[in-house]
């Protein structure tokens, strides 16, 4: 069995656990979140991933706070990631401070730009209307992300749902390079990336973390590598012919779909 390290080192110097607990699916209530987080910590999870648009920051924050109070875990031993929504791009520092308040934390380990799009304040639906789009200036947004690091509000910054071209453009002016571009569980691990399984079921939480106990064969790798690849979450709702910076789905992903 191929041995997989349980942590990776980012270019920021931070170490990120290779398996994270994803919270994109909202729990039924805070009690369910607390139980799930307690199970995850007991099993061995050290990385918890959320986003402002998920609506799970407050529940995750309460769950982690209780775990810290009860001595189940220490803040320094837990890696917490959140993501800034497109309607908050005018002020990343304020957006992060709101997330920290929701999460009951003094700092994040990783803060990401969730999507390369800019929306007016108050927009929260998945398919924005044409009047919801604002001009996109990723360089300006990234300056705000860098300020978050400078103020000690987050240890690392990165992006999510960016094409390789957009990341390349960002690198041309970034003073602080993105530490992460946020991915298929064991397959992802064996490609050298961190993965974020999502479940509030205690049995599945445990089973997902047991991925370290088995590995894919060479034949498995060969078969998987031949499978056609495509984006599952394409976000066609971010495309329109007037106000969006993306007129086609190819524009959004720079052909990487």
C-alpha positions in Angstrom: 0.0 0.0 0.0 1.3 3.4 -0.9 2.0 5.5 2.2 0.2 8.9 2.0 1.4 11.7 4.3 -1.4 13.2 6.4 -0.3 16.8 6.0 1.2 18.9 3.2 3.2 22.1 3.5 1.9 25.2 1.8 4.1 27.9 0.2 3.1 30.1 3.2 4.9 27.6 5.5 1.7 26.4 7.0 0.9 22.7 7.1 -2.5 21.6 5.8 -4.1 18.3 6.7 -4.7 16.2 3.6 -8.3 15.4 4.5 -10.7 18.1 5.5 -14.2 18.0 6.9 -16.4 19.8 4.4 -19.5 21.8 5.4 -21.0 22.8 2.0 -24.2 20.9 3.0 -26.0 22.6 5.8 -26.7 20.5 8.9 -30.2 20.1 10.2 -29.3 22.0 13.4 -26.4 23.1 15.5 -26.7 19.8 17.6 -26.1 17.8 14.4 -23.0 19.9 13.6 -21.6 19.6 17.1 -22.0 15.8 17.0 -20.4 15.6 13.5 -17.5 17.8 14.5 -17.0 15.8 17.7 -17.0 12.6 15.7 -14.6 14.1 13.1 -12.1 15.2 15.8 -12.3 11.8 17.5 -11.6 10.0 14.2 -8.6 12.2 13.4 -9.8 15.1 11.3 -7.9 18.3 11.9 -9.1 20.5 8.9 -12.6 22.0 8.7 -13.7 23.8 5.6 -16.6 26.3 5.3 -17.6 29.4 3.4 -19.7 32.5 4.1 -22.3 31.5 1.4 -22.7 28.0 2.9 -24.4 29.4 5.9 -22.5 26.9 8.1 -19.9 29.3 9.7 -22.0 30.0 12.9 -22.8 26.3 13.5 -19.2 25.2 12.8 -18.0 28.0 15.1 -20.2 26.9 17.9 -19.2 23.2 17.5 -15.4 24.1 17.5 -15.8 26.4 20.4 -17.5 23.7 22.5 -14.7 21.2 21.5 -12.1 23.7 22.6 -13.8 24.4 25.9 -14.2 20.7 26.6 -10.5 20.0 25.8 -11.4 17.7 22.9 -9.1 19.8 20.7 -6.8 22.9 20.9 -7.1 25.8 18.4 -3.5 25.4 17.3 -4.1 21.8 16.4 -7.0 22.6 14.1 -6.8 24.0 10.5 -9.9 26.1 9.6 -10.6 27.3 6.0 -13.4 29.7 4.9 -14.2 31.5 1.6 -15.2 35.0 0.8 -18.4 35.4 -1.2 -18.5 37.5 -4.4 -20.8 40.1 -2.9 -18.1 41.0 -0.3 -15.2 41.6 -2.7 -15.2 45.4 -2.0 -13.8 44.8 1.4 -12.1 41.5 2.1 -10.9 42.6 5.6 -14.4 43.3 6.8 -15.7 40.1 5.1 -13.1 38.1 7.0 -13.8 39.8 10.3 -17.5 38.8 9.9 -16.5 35.2 9.2 -14.2 35.2 12.2 -17.1 36.5 14.4 -19.3 33.7 13.0 -16.7 31.1 13.7 -15.7 32.5 17.1 -12.1 32.5 16.1 -9.3 35.1 16.2 -7.8 34.0 12.9 -8.2 31.6 10.0 -5.6 29.2 8.8 -6.7 29.7 5.2 -9.0 32.3 3.5 -10.0 31.9 -0.2 -11.7 33.9 -2.9 -14.7 31.6 -3.6 -15.4 32.6 -7.2 -13.7 34.9 -9.7 -16.8 37.2 -10.0 -17.9 40.4 -8.4 -21.5 41.0 -7.2 -23.3 43.9 -5.6 -23.9 43.9 -1.8 -26.8 41.7 -0.6 -26.8 39.3 -3.5 -26.9 35.7 -2.2 -28.9 33.6 -4.8 -26.9 31.1 -7.0 -27.9 32.6 -10.3 -27.4 36.4 -10.1 -29.5 38.7 -12.3 -27.8 40.9 -14.9 -28.1 44.0 -12.6 -26.3 42.1 -9.8 -22.9 42.0 -11.6 -20.2 44.6 -10.9 -16.9 45.1 -12.8 -14.3 42.5 -11.8 -10.9 43.6 -10.7 -9.1 40.5 -9.2 -5.9 42.5 -8.6 -7.8 44.9 -6.3 -9.5 42.0 -4.5 -6.2 40.2 -4.0 -4.7 43.4 -2.5 -7.5 43.1 0.1 -6.7 39.4 0.7 -3.0 40.3 1.2 -4.1 42.9 3.8 -5.9 40.1 5.7 -2.6 38.3 6.1 -0.7 41.5 7.0 -3.3 42.2 9.8 -2.9 38.6 11.2 -6.5 37.7 10.4 -5.5 34.7 8.4 -2.3 32.7 8.0 -2.6 31.9 4.3 -4.7 33.0 1.4 -5.8 31.4 -1.9 -8.4 30.9 -4.5 -11.2 28.6 -5.4 -12.8 27.8 -8.8 -10.0 29.7 -10.7 -8.7 28.4 -14.0 -5.0 27.9 -14.5 -4.9 31.1 -16.7 -6.5 33.2 -14.0 -4.1 31.9 -11.4 -1.2 32.7 -13.7 -2.5 36.2 -14.2 -2.8 36.6 -10.4 0.8 35.4 -9.9 2.0 38.2 -12.1 1.1 40.9 -9.6 0.6 39.1 -6.3 2.9 40.1 -3.5 1.7 37.1 -1.5 1.3 34.1 -3.8 -1.9 32.0 -3.3 -1.2 29.0 -1.1 -4.1 27.0 -2.3 -6.3 26.5 -5.4 -9.2 24.5 -4.0 -10.7 19.0 -5.2 -12.5 11.9 -5.5 -11.1 10.9 -2.3 -8.1 8.5 -2.4 -7.4 9.5 -6.1 -7.1 13.1 -5.0 -4.7 12.2 -2.2 -2.5 10.2 -4.5 -2.3 13.2 -6.8 -0.8 15.2 -3.9 -3.8 17.4 -3.0 -6.0 17.8 0.0 -9.6 16.6 -0.3 -12.8 17.6 1.5 -15.4 14.8 2.0 -18.8 16.0 3.2 -21.1 14.1 5.6 -22.9 14.6 8.9 -23.4 10.8 9.3 -21.0 9.5 12.0 -20.4 6.2 10.1 -19.5 7.9 6.9 -17.3 10.5 8.6 -15.3 7.6 10.1 -15.3 5.6 6.8 -14.0 8.7 4.8 -11.1 9.1 7.1 -10.1 5.4 6.7 -8.9 6.3 3.2 -5.4 6.1 4.6 -5.8 2.4 5.2 -6.0 1.3 1.6 -4.7 2.4 -1.8 -5.4 2.2 -5.5 -3.6 -0.3 -7.6 -1.6 0.6 -10.7 -4.5 -0.7 -12.8 -6.9 1.5 -10.9 -4.7 4.6 -11.7 -4.6 3.7 -15.4 -8.3 3.3 -15.6 -9.1 6.5 -13.8 -6.6 8.5 -15.8 -8.4 7.5 -19.0 -11.8 8.7 -17.7 -13.0 11.9 -19.4 -12.8 14.9 -17.1 -15.2 17.8 -16.8 -16.3 20.4 -14.3 -19.2 19.2 -12.1 -20.0 22.6 -10.7 -19.8 24.8 -13.8 -22.0 27.8 -12.7 -23.7 28.6 -15.9 -25.7 31.2 -13.8 -22.6 33.4 -13.8 -22.8 33.9 -17.6 -24.7 36.6 -19.4 -24.2 38.8 -22.4 -24.2 42.2 -20.8 -22.9 42.7 -17.3 -21.0 39.5 -16.4 -17.3 39.5 -17.3 -18.0 36.0 -18.8 -20.0 35.7 -21.9 -19.7 32.0 -22.3 -18.9 29.1 -20.0 -15.5 28.8 -21.8 -14.7 32.4 -20.7 -15.3 31.5 -17.0 -13.1 28.5 -17.1 -10.7 29.6 -19.9 -11.5 26.3 -21.7 -10.8 24.1 -18.7 -14.2 22.4 -18.6 
